Amino acid sequence: MHDYPILRDLVIIFATAIVVVAVLRRIGIPPIAGFIVSGAIVGPQALGFISDPGEVALLAEIGVALLLFGIGLELSLERLRKLWRPVLVGGALQVGLTLTIVLLAAPLLGITRAQAFWAGAVVAVSSTAIVLRGLESRGELDAPQGRMTLGILIFQDLCVVPMMLAIPIVSGSSSLGGWIWIAALATLAALGLVLLAARLIVPRLLHLVARTRQRDLFILAALLVCIGTAWLASLAGVSLALGAFLAGLIVAGSEYRHQAMADLISLKEVLTGLFFVSIGMLLGPRAIVQHLGEIAAILFLVIVGKALVVMLVARLMNLPLRVSVLTSVALAQIGEFSFVLYRAAKGTSLEAFPYRDSLLVAIILSMIVTPFLLTQAPRLANLASRSSLLKRLYRSSLDFEASEESEILSDHVIIAGWGVSGQELGAALRASGLPYIIADLNPETVHRAAQEGEPIVYGDVTTEDVLEHLGIRSARMFVVVVNDPSAAERAVRVARRLVPTLPILVRARYLTNVDPLLKAGATDVVPAEIEAAVEVTARVLLSCGSDIREVNDECKRIRERREEEQEEPAPES
C-alpha cells in the first residue's frame, strides 16, 4: 500500500480551510485571515497534523507566482510606465525613511547598527500578495490609492535583491563590499535580458498555440510563461513572485490576456490559499503566549510606525488626506518577502538579534490583521477628514489649481473623475454648450487636461471644501465617475448633505455597488455590469436581424428586471 504524504497533507489542509474560512466568513472575517488561521491550527506548532510543511510551501510558492501573474495580467507595461512617480519617488522615500528610522533607533533598542539595518530591511517590505488581492477585490487598483500602493510595492520588491546582497556584508560575514554594486547591476542586466527574451518570444508562442484551438495546450502555454519567466528571473537573483508579475505584464500587452486570466483563475485561487495556509503554519501558540507583551509592542510599533512613514511620504508627494490614509493603512504590515530576508541572515551574526522570534510572530500577525485594516480603511479616512489639523497639513499645493472658473460658474455640471467616462461626458457637454467643471486626483491627468484647456482642478471630491470650491450649491448636476467605490459613496454622502435637492448620478462598476450608493443619496446609479449586458444583448439581436423595436424592448426588460432584483429584500439568515 502506497503512502502519499503530500496528498494526505492537502486533504487535511483543504478540509480544515473549508470549515474555518466558511465559519469566519459568516462573522465578517476575510478569507485570507481564515486561511492563515487554518494553517496555524494544522501546523507543526499547534495540532501537528502537518509535521513537515516543506512540500506544501513549495506549492505555496507557485501559488504566489500565479497570484502575481494574475495581477500583472490586470496591468500592462504601458500602464506600469505611468506609475514611475509612485515607484521611484514614493518607493524610495518609504524604504529609505524606514531604514533610517530603525537605524536611528538602534541605541534605544539595544541592537547593533548591522542588526538595525537587517531589521529595517525586514520591516520596510509590505505584503504584495495580500495588499494587491485586497485592492483587487475592492476594485481599487485603478484608484489613486491603488496606484500609489502598487508603485511602492513594486519598489519594495525590487529592493529585496540588493538587501539580500547587503546582508552578508553588513553582518561582517563577507568581504564583498566593493562588489555589491557590480552584483546588483549584474542582476538588473540579467533581469533585463529575461524581459527582452520574454517580450520577443512570448507573443509568438501564444499565437502559435492559439492557432491550434486546443484549450488545454493554451493553459499549458500560459503556465509555462508564468513559471518559466519566474524561474529565469530567480536565476538572475530576483524573487519568483516578481518574475511572475513581470510575466503577467508581458502577456497583458497581448490579445491573449483575458483568455489566460480565465484559464488560470481557479488554479490561482487554490494555490494562493495554500500560500496563506503555509504562513499560518509558522505561528506557534506557545511562543505567542511566552512573549505576548513583546510581540504586541512590536506589532503596534510596526503598524503605527509604517503607517506614519507612508503618511509622511504621501504628504511629501502632495497627495490628499484621504488617499494618504488609505495608502498608509494598506502598507502598514510586513510582507512575505521578509521571510526571504530572514533566511538570508542564517549563519551570520544577525541571528543574535534579540527580538528575532517575536518579530517573526509579529510579521505573521501583521499579515493576519491586514484584511481587517483594509476593510476599515475608508472609515479611518473619514475620521481623519474631520480633523481640521490634518486637513490643513494635507491641503495640497495643487488643490484648486488650473481653474478659476468655479468661482463664477452656476447651473453647471460637476464631473468627478477624468477617465474615459468623464472625458466622453465632457466632450458631449462642450458640444452642447453646457458649462462643466472637473475634479481629479491624478496630478498628471490634471496637468494634461489643464494644458488642453479643460476646466479641471486637483481635488478630493469626498471633502466639503473641494465641493464648495466646485460650486456644488449652484450646480445643475453632480456626476461621479471615479474608480474608487468607497470614495464614490463618500462623495455622494457629502454632496447630499450640502445640497439635499441636487441631482447626483453615479457610475458603479458592479451591481452590488448600486444599493449602498442609493442609500448614500444618489439620485441615479448606472451599473457598468448591467449596461455591458444591455449592449451585448442589443448587438447580438441586431446582428441576428431582430427589429430595432424588439431590441429596445428587450434592453428595457433587462434593466427593469435587474432593478426589481435589487429592490427585493434579502432573505433572512
C-alpha positions as CSV (number, residue, x, y, z in Angstrom):
1,M,0.0,0.0,0.0
2,H,1.5,3.3,-1.1
3,D,1.7,6.3,1.2
4,Y,1.5,9.8,-0.3
5,P,2.2,12.3,2.4
6,I,1.6,15.3,0.2
7,L,-1.9,14.1,-0.7
8,R,-2.7,13.4,3.0
9,D,-1.4,17.0,3.9
10,L,-3.5,18.6,1.1
11,V,-6.7,16.7,2.3
12,I,-6.2,17.9,5.8
13,I,-5.5,21.5,4.7
14,F,-8.4,21.7,2.3
15,A,-10.9,20.2,4.8
16,T,-9.8,22.5,7.6
17,A,-9.7,25.6,5.4
18,I,-13.3,24.9,4.1
19,V,-14.6,24.8,7.6
20,V,-12.6,27.6,9.1
21,V,-13.0,30.0,6.2
22,A,-16.7,29.4,6.0
23,V,-17.3,29.9,9.7
24,L,-15.1,33.0,9.9
25,R,-16.7,34.4,6.8
26,R,-20.1,34.3,8.4
27,I,-18.9,36.7,11.2
28,G,-17.3,39.0,8.7
29,I,-13.7,37.8,8.8
30,P,-12.0,37.9,5.3
31,P,-10.9,34.6,3.6
32,I,-7.2,35.5,3.8
33,A,-7.3,35.6,7.6
34,G,-9.3,32.3,7.5
35,F,-6.5,30.6,5.5
36,I,-3.8,31.8,7.9
37,V,-5.8,30.6,10.9
38,S,-6.3,27.2,9.2
39,G,-2.5,26.9,8.8
40,A,-1.9,27.8,12.4
41,I,-4.4,25.1,13.5
42,V,-3.0,22.2,11.5
43,G,0.7,23.3,11.6
44,P,3.5,21.7,13.5
45,Q,3.4,24.1,16.4
46,A,-0.3,23.6,17.1
47,L,-2.2,20.3,16.5
48,G,0.6,19.0,14.4
49,F,-1.5,17.4,11.6
50,I,1.1,18.8,9.2
51,S,4.5,17.9,10.7
52,D,6.6,18.9,7.7
53,P,5.2,21.9,5.7
54,G,8.1,21.9,3.2
55,E,6.2,20.3,0.3
56,V,3.2,22.5,1.0
57,A,5.5,25.6,1.0
58,L,6.7,24.6,-2.5
59,L,3.1,24.6,-3.8
60,A,2.5,27.8,-2.0
61,E,5.4,29.5,-3.8
62,I,3.8,28.5,-7.1
63,G,0.5,30.0,-5.7
64,V,2.2,33.3,-5.1
65,A,3.7,33.2,-8.5
66,L,0.3,32.6,-10.1
67,L,-1.3,35.4,-7.9
68,L,1.3,37.9,-9.0
69,F,1.0,36.7,-12.6
70,G,-2.7,37.4,-12.4
71,I,-2.1,40.9,-11.0
72,G,0.4,41.5,-13.9
73,L,-2.3,40.5,-16.4
74,E,-4.6,43.2,-14.9
75,L,-1.9,45.8,-15.8
76,S,0.4,46.2,-18.7
77,L,3.9,47.6,-19.3
78,E,2.4,50.7,-20.8
79,R,0.1,51.2,-17.8
80,L,3.0,50.5,-15.5
81,R,5.1,53.2,-17.1
82,K,2.5,55.7,-15.8
83,L,3.4,54.6,-12.3
84,W,7.0,55.8,-12.5
85,R,6.4,58.5,-9.8
86,P,4.9,56.3,-7.1
87,V,7.6,53.7,-7.9
88,L,10.7,55.8,-8.0
89,V,9.8,58.7,-5.6
90,G,7.2,57.1,-3.3
91,G,9.0,53.7,-3.0
92,A,12.5,55.2,-2.5
93,L,11.1,57.6,0.2
94,Q,9.2,54.8,2.0
95,V,12.1,52.3,2.1
96,G,14.7,55.0,2.8
97,L,12.8,56.6,5.7
98,T,12.0,53.2,7.2
99,L,15.7,52.1,7.2
100,T,16.8,55.5,8.5
101,I,14.3,55.5,11.5
102,V,15.3,51.9,12.5
103,L,19.0,52.8,12.3
104,L,18.5,55.9,14.4
105,A,16.5,53.9,17.0
106,A,19.3,51.2,17.3
107,P,20.8,52.6,20.5
108,L,17.3,52.8,22.2
109,L,16.6,49.2,21.2
110,G,19.9,47.9,22.4
111,I,20.9,46.5,19.0
112,T,23.9,46.9,16.7
113,R,23.8,49.0,13.5
114,A,24.1,45.8,11.5
115,Q,21.1,44.3,13.3
116,A,19.2,47.6,12.8
117,F,19.9,47.5,9.1
118,W,18.6,44.0,8.8
119,A,15.5,44.7,11.0
120,G,14.8,47.9,8.9
121,A,15.0,45.9,5.7
122,V,12.6,43.3,7.1
123,V,10.2,45.9,8.3
124,A,10.4,48.0,5.1
125,V,8.7,45.5,2.8
126,S,4.9,45.0,2.8
127,S,2.8,42.1,1.6
128,T,2.4,42.4,-2.2
129,A,0.2,39.3,-2.2
130,I,-2.3,40.3,0.5
131,V,-2.5,44.0,-0.4
132,L,-3.0,43.6,-4.1
133,R,-5.5,40.9,-3.6
134,G,-7.4,43.2,-1.2
135,L,-7.3,46.1,-3.6
136,E,-8.3,43.9,-6.5
137,S,-11.3,42.5,-4.7
138,R,-12.4,46.0,-3.7
139,G,-12.0,47.4,-7.2
140,E,-9.4,50.0,-6.1
141,L,-6.4,49.1,-8.2
142,D,-7.2,51.9,-10.6
143,A,-8.0,54.4,-7.8
144,P,-5.4,56.9,-6.6
145,Q,-4.5,54.9,-3.5
146,G,-4.3,51.8,-5.6
147,R,-1.7,53.4,-8.0
148,M,0.3,54.8,-5.1
149,T,0.2,51.5,-3.2
150,L,1.2,49.4,-6.2
151,G,4.1,51.7,-7.1
152,I,5.6,51.5,-3.6
153,L,5.1,47.7,-3.5
154,I,7.0,47.3,-6.8
155,F,9.9,49.3,-5.5
156,Q,9.9,47.3,-2.3
157,D,10.0,44.0,-4.2
158,L,12.9,45.3,-6.4
159,C,14.8,46.3,-3.2
160,V,14.7,42.7,-1.8
161,V,17.6,41.6,-4.1
162,P,20.1,44.4,-3.1
163,M,19.0,44.0,0.5
164,M,19.9,40.2,0.4
165,L,23.3,41.1,-1.2
166,A,24.0,43.6,1.5
167,I,23.1,41.4,4.5
168,P,26.4,39.3,4.5
169,I,28.4,42.5,4.1
170,V,26.8,44.5,7.0
171,S,26.9,41.4,9.2
172,G,30.7,41.1,8.6
173,S,30.5,37.6,7.2
174,S,31.5,38.7,3.7
175,S,34.2,40.9,2.4
176,L,32.4,41.6,-0.9
177,G,31.6,45.2,0.0
178,G,33.3,46.6,-3.2
179,W,31.4,44.1,-5.4
180,I,27.9,44.8,-4.2
181,W,27.1,47.4,-6.8
182,I,28.5,45.2,-9.5
183,A,26.4,42.3,-8.3
184,A,23.3,44.5,-8.2
185,L,23.9,45.8,-11.8
186,A,24.6,42.2,-13.0
187,T,21.2,41.2,-11.5
188,L,19.4,44.1,-13.2
189,A,21.1,43.3,-16.5
190,A,20.2,39.6,-16.3
191,L,16.6,40.6,-15.5
192,G,16.5,42.9,-18.5
193,L,17.7,40.1,-20.7
194,V,14.9,37.8,-19.3
195,L,12.3,40.5,-20.0
196,L,13.6,41.2,-23.5
197,A,13.6,37.5,-24.4
198,A,10.1,37.0,-23.0
199,R,8.8,40.1,-24.9
200,L,10.2,38.7,-28.1
201,I,9.2,35.0,-27.6
202,V,6.0,35.0,-25.5
203,P,3.7,36.7,-28.1
204,R,4.9,34.3,-30.8
205,L,4.5,31.3,-28.6
206,L,1.0,32.2,-27.5
207,H,0.0,33.0,-31.1
208,L,1.2,29.6,-32.3
209,V,-0.6,27.7,-29.5
210,A,-3.8,29.7,-30.0
211,R,-3.9,28.8,-33.7
212,T,-4.2,25.1,-32.7
213,R,-7.5,25.9,-31.0
214,Q,-6.7,23.5,-28.2
215,R,-7.6,25.0,-24.9
216,D,-5.5,22.5,-22.9
217,L,-2.4,23.5,-24.8
218,F,-3.2,27.2,-24.2
219,I,-3.4,26.5,-20.4
220,L,-0.1,24.7,-20.5
221,A,1.5,27.6,-22.5
222,A,0.2,30.2,-20.1
223,L,1.6,28.2,-17.1
224,L,4.9,27.8,-19.0
225,V,5.1,31.6,-19.5
226,C,4.3,32.3,-15.8
227,I,6.5,29.7,-14.2
228,G,9.2,29.8,-16.8
229,T,9.7,33.6,-16.6
230,A,9.6,33.4,-12.8
231,W,12.3,30.6,-12.8
232,L,14.6,32.5,-15.2
233,A,14.2,35.7,-13.1
234,S,15.0,33.7,-10.0
235,L,18.3,32.6,-11.7
236,A,19.0,36.3,-12.1
237,G,18.6,36.8,-8.3
238,V,15.0,38.1,-8.4
239,S,12.2,36.6,-6.4
240,L,9.9,34.1,-8.1
241,A,6.9,36.3,-7.4
242,L,8.3,39.4,-9.0
243,G,9.4,37.3,-12.0
244,A,5.8,36.0,-12.3
245,F,4.5,39.6,-12.0
246,L,6.7,40.6,-14.9
247,A,5.5,37.7,-17.0
248,G,1.9,38.8,-16.4
249,L,2.8,42.3,-17.6
250,I,4.3,40.8,-20.8
251,V,1.1,38.8,-21.5
252,A,-1.1,41.8,-20.6
253,G,0.3,43.6,-23.6
254,S,-1.0,40.9,-26.0
255,E,-4.5,40.0,-27.1
256,Y,-4.4,36.8,-25.1
257,R,-4.6,38.3,-21.6
258,H,-8.3,37.7,-21.0
259,Q,-8.1,34.0,-22.0
260,A,-5.0,33.4,-19.9
261,M,-6.8,35.0,-16.9
262,A,-9.9,32.9,-17.4
263,D,-8.0,29.7,-17.8
264,L,-5.7,30.1,-14.7
265,I,-8.1,31.7,-12.2
266,S,-9.2,28.5,-10.5
267,L,-5.7,27.2,-10.1
268,K,-4.5,30.6,-8.9
269,E,-7.2,30.8,-6.2
270,V,-6.4,27.3,-4.8
271,L,-2.6,27.7,-4.7
272,T,-2.9,31.2,-3.3
273,G,-4.9,29.8,-0.5
274,L,-2.2,27.3,0.1
275,F,0.3,30.2,0.4
276,F,-1.6,31.8,3.2
277,V,-2.1,28.4,4.9
278,S,1.7,27.9,4.8
279,I,2.2,31.3,6.5
280,G,-0.2,30.3,9.3
281,M,1.9,27.1,9.9
282,L,4.8,29.3,11.1
283,L,2.6,30.5,14.1
284,G,3.3,28.8,17.4
285,P,0.7,29.4,20.2
286,R,3.4,28.6,22.8
287,A,5.8,31.3,21.5
288,I,3.0,33.8,21.4
289,V,2.0,33.2,25.0
290,Q,5.6,33.3,26.2
291,H,6.4,36.7,24.5
292,L,2.9,38.2,24.4
293,G,3.9,41.6,25.6
294,E,7.0,41.9,23.4
295,I,5.1,40.7,20.3
296,A,2.2,43.2,21.0
297,A,4.7,46.0,21.3
298,I,6.5,45.1,18.1
299,L,3.2,44.7,16.2
300,F,1.9,48.1,17.4
301,L,5.2,49.9,16.6
302,V,5.3,48.2,13.1
303,I,1.7,49.0,12.1
304,V,1.6,52.6,13.5
305,G,5.2,53.3,12.5
306,K,4.9,52.2,8.9
307,A,1.5,53.9,8.6
308,L,3.1,57.2,9.8
309,V,6.0,56.8,7.4
310,V,3.7,56.4,4.4
311,M,1.6,59.3,5.6
312,L,4.8,61.4,5.6
313,V,5.7,60.1,2.1
314,A,2.2,60.9,0.8
315,R,2.5,64.5,2.2
316,L,5.9,65.0,0.6
317,M,4.3,63.8,-2.7
318,N,1.3,66.3,-2.3
319,L,-1.3,63.6,-2.0
320,P,-4.7,64.5,-0.4
321,L,-5.6,63.3,3.0
322,R,-8.0,60.5,2.1
323,V,-5.6,58.9,-0.4
324,S,-2.8,59.3,2.2
325,V,-4.7,57.4,4.9
326,L,-5.9,54.7,2.6
327,T,-2.4,54.1,1.2
328,S,-0.8,54.1,4.7
329,V,-3.3,51.6,6.0
330,A,-2.7,49.3,3.0
331,L,1.1,49.3,3.6
332,A,1.2,49.1,7.4
333,Q,2.0,45.4,7.6
334,I,5.3,43.4,6.9
335,G,5.3,41.2,3.8
336,E,6.0,37.7,2.7
337,F,9.4,38.7,1.3
338,S,10.6,39.4,4.8
339,F,10.9,35.6,5.2
340,V,13.4,35.7,2.4
341,L,15.5,38.2,4.3
342,Y,15.1,36.0,7.4
343,R,16.7,33.1,5.6
344,A,19.4,35.3,4.2
345,A,20.5,36.2,7.8
346,K,21.1,32.5,8.7
347,G,24.6,31.7,9.6
348,T,25.5,35.3,10.2
349,S,25.9,37.4,13.4
350,L,22.4,38.8,12.7
351,E,20.9,35.6,14.2
352,A,21.7,37.0,17.6
353,F,19.1,39.7,17.0
354,P,17.4,39.8,20.5
355,Y,13.8,40.2,19.2
356,R,14.1,37.7,16.3
357,D,11.4,35.2,17.3
358,S,9.0,37.9,18.5
359,L,9.5,39.8,15.2
360,L,8.7,36.7,13.2
361,V,5.4,36.3,15.0
362,A,4.6,40.0,14.7
363,I,5.2,39.7,10.9
364,I,2.6,37.0,10.6
365,L,0.1,38.7,12.9
366,S,0.5,41.9,10.9
367,M,-0.4,40.0,7.7
368,I,-3.4,38.5,9.5
369,V,-4.8,41.9,10.6
370,T,-4.3,43.5,7.1
371,P,-7.6,42.3,5.7
372,F,-9.4,43.9,8.7
373,L,-7.4,47.1,8.3
374,L,-8.3,47.3,4.6
375,T,-12.0,46.9,5.3
376,Q,-11.8,49.7,8.0
377,A,-9.5,52.0,5.9
378,P,-12.4,54.1,4.4
379,R,-13.8,54.6,7.9
380,L,-10.4,55.7,9.2
381,A,-10.1,58.1,6.2
382,N,-13.5,59.6,7.0
383,L,-12.4,60.1,10.7
384,A,-9.2,61.7,9.6
385,S,-11.1,64.1,7.3
386,R,-12.9,65.5,10.3
387,S,-9.6,66.7,11.8
388,S,-9.0,70.4,11.0
389,L,-5.3,70.0,11.7
390,L,-4.9,67.1,9.3
391,K,-6.9,68.9,6.7
392,R,-4.6,71.9,6.9
393,L,-1.5,69.7,6.8
394,Y,-2.7,67.7,3.8
395,R,-4.0,70.6,1.8
396,S,-2.1,70.1,-1.4
397,S,-0.3,72.9,-3.1
398,L,-2.0,71.6,-6.3
399,D,-5.5,71.9,-4.7
400,F,-7.9,74.0,-6.8
401,E,-5.1,74.9,-9.3
402,A,-5.8,75.2,-13.0
403,S,-9.3,76.7,-12.6
404,E,-10.7,80.0,-11.5
405,E,-13.9,79.4,-13.4
406,S,-15.6,77.6,-10.5
407,E,-15.8,81.0,-8.7
408,I,-18.3,82.2,-11.3
409,L,-19.9,79.0,-12.5
410,S,-23.6,78.4,-12.0
411,D,-26.1,75.9,-13.3
412,H,-23.1,73.7,-14.3
413,V,-22.3,70.0,-14.2
414,I,-19.6,68.8,-11.8
415,I,-17.6,65.8,-13.1
416,A,-15.7,63.8,-10.5
417,G,-13.1,61.7,-12.4
418,W,-11.5,62.3,-15.7
419,G,-11.2,58.8,-17.1
420,V,-12.9,57.6,-20.3
421,S,-16.4,58.1,-19.0
422,G,-15.6,61.6,-17.7
423,Q,-13.9,62.7,-20.9
424,E,-16.7,61.5,-23.1
425,L,-19.3,63.3,-20.9
426,G,-17.1,66.4,-21.0
427,A,-16.9,66.3,-24.8
428,A,-20.7,65.9,-25.0
429,L,-21.4,68.8,-22.6
430,R,-18.9,71.0,-24.5
431,A,-20.6,70.2,-27.8
432,S,-24.0,71.1,-26.3
433,G,-22.7,74.4,-24.9
434,L,-23.3,73.4,-21.3
435,P,-20.9,74.6,-18.6
436,Y,-19.0,72.0,-16.5
437,I,-16.0,71.6,-14.2
438,I,-13.9,68.6,-13.5
439,A,-12.1,67.3,-10.4
440,D,-9.5,64.5,-10.4
441,L,-6.8,63.2,-8.1
442,N,-4.2,62.2,-10.7
443,P,-1.7,65.1,-10.9
444,E,-0.5,64.1,-14.4
445,T,-4.1,63.9,-15.6
446,V,-4.9,67.3,-14.2
447,H,-1.8,68.9,-15.7
448,R,-2.5,67.4,-19.1
449,A,-6.2,68.3,-19.1
450,A,-5.4,71.9,-18.0
451,Q,-3.0,72.3,-20.9
452,E,-5.8,71.2,-23.2
453,G,-7.9,73.9,-21.9
454,E,-10.3,71.8,-19.7
455,P,-11.8,73.5,-16.6
456,I,-10.2,71.0,-14.2
457,V,-9.0,71.1,-10.6
458,Y,-6.9,68.8,-8.5
459,G,-9.0,68.0,-5.5
460,D,-10.7,65.2,-3.5
461,V,-14.5,65.3,-4.0
462,T,-15.1,63.5,-0.7
463,T,-14.3,66.7,1.1
464,E,-16.7,69.6,1.7
465,D,-14.0,72.3,0.8
466,V,-13.4,70.9,-2.7
467,L,-17.1,70.5,-3.4
468,E,-17.8,74.1,-2.2
469,H,-15.0,75.3,-4.5
470,L,-16.5,73.4,-7.4
471,G,-19.7,75.4,-6.8
472,I,-21.8,72.5,-5.6
473,R,-24.5,74.8,-4.2
474,S,-25.2,76.3,-7.7
475,A,-24.5,73.2,-9.8
476,R,-27.1,71.6,-12.1
477,M,-25.9,68.1,-11.5
478,F,-23.1,66.2,-9.8
479,V,-21.7,63.2,-11.8
480,V,-19.4,60.7,-10.1
481,V,-17.3,58.5,-12.4
482,V,-14.3,57.7,-10.1
483,N,-12.7,54.2,-9.9
484,D,-12.8,54.1,-6.1
485,P,-16.2,52.6,-4.8
486,S,-15.8,53.8,-1.2
487,A,-14.8,57.3,-2.4
488,A,-17.8,57.5,-4.7
489,E,-20.1,56.6,-1.8
490,R,-18.4,59.1,0.5
491,A,-18.6,61.9,-2.2
492,V,-22.4,61.2,-2.6
493,R,-23.0,61.5,1.2
494,V,-21.1,64.8,1.4
495,A,-22.7,66.3,-1.6
496,R,-26.2,65.2,-0.5
497,R,-25.6,66.7,3.0
498,L,-24.5,70.1,1.4
499,V,-27.3,70.2,-1.2
500,P,-30.3,67.9,-0.4
501,T,-32.0,68.6,-3.8
502,L,-29.1,68.2,-6.1
503,P,-29.4,65.5,-8.8
504,I,-26.5,63.1,-8.3
505,L,-25.6,60.5,-11.0
506,V,-23.0,57.8,-10.2
507,R,-21.3,55.2,-12.4
508,A,-20.8,52.0,-10.5
509,R,-18.7,49.0,-11.6
510,Y,-20.8,46.2,-10.2
511,L,-24.5,45.7,-9.4
512,T,-23.7,45.2,-5.7
513,N,-22.5,48.8,-5.5
514,V,-25.9,50.2,-6.5
515,D,-27.8,49.8,-3.3
516,P,-25.1,51.4,-1.0
517,L,-24.9,54.4,-3.4
518,L,-28.6,54.9,-3.5
519,K,-28.8,54.7,0.3
520,A,-26.0,57.3,0.4
521,G,-28.2,59.7,-1.5
522,A,-27.5,59.1,-5.2
523,T,-30.4,60.1,-7.5
524,D,-29.5,57.5,-10.1
525,V,-26.8,54.9,-10.4
526,V,-25.5,53.4,-13.7
527,P,-24.0,50.0,-13.1
528,A,-21.4,49.2,-15.8
529,E,-22.2,45.5,-15.3
530,I,-25.8,45.9,-16.5
531,E,-25.0,48.3,-19.3
532,A,-22.5,45.9,-20.6
533,A,-25.1,43.2,-20.6
534,V,-27.6,45.5,-22.4
535,E,-25.0,46.4,-25.1
536,V,-24.0,42.8,-25.7
537,T,-27.7,41.7,-26.0
538,A,-28.5,44.6,-28.3
539,R,-25.6,43.9,-30.6
540,V,-26.3,40.1,-30.8
541,L,-30.0,40.7,-31.5
542,L,-29.3,43.3,-34.2
543,S,-26.7,41.1,-35.9
544,C,-29.3,38.3,-35.9
545,G,-31.8,40.5,-37.8
546,S,-34.1,41.5,-34.9
547,D,-36.3,44.6,-35.3
548,I,-34.9,47.7,-33.5
549,R,-38.2,48.0,-31.5
550,E,-37.8,44.4,-30.2
551,V,-34.2,45.1,-29.3
552,N,-35.2,48.3,-27.4
553,D,-37.9,46.4,-25.6
554,E,-35.5,43.6,-24.6
555,C,-32.9,46.1,-23.3
556,K,-35.6,47.8,-21.3
557,R,-36.7,44.4,-19.8
558,I,-33.1,43.7,-18.8
559,R,-32.8,47.0,-16.9
560,E,-36.2,46.6,-15.2
561,R,-35.6,43.0,-14.2
562,R,-32.3,43.9,-12.6
563,E,-33.8,46.9,-10.8
564,E,-36.6,44.7,-9.4
565,E,-34.0,42.2,-8.2
566,Q,-32.2,45.0,-6.4
567,E,-35.4,46.1,-4.7
568,E,-36.3,42.6,-3.4
569,P,-35.5,42.2,0.3
570,A,-32.6,39.9,1.1
571,P,-33.7,36.6,2.6
572,E,-33.4,36.3,6.4
573,S,-30.4,34.2,7.5
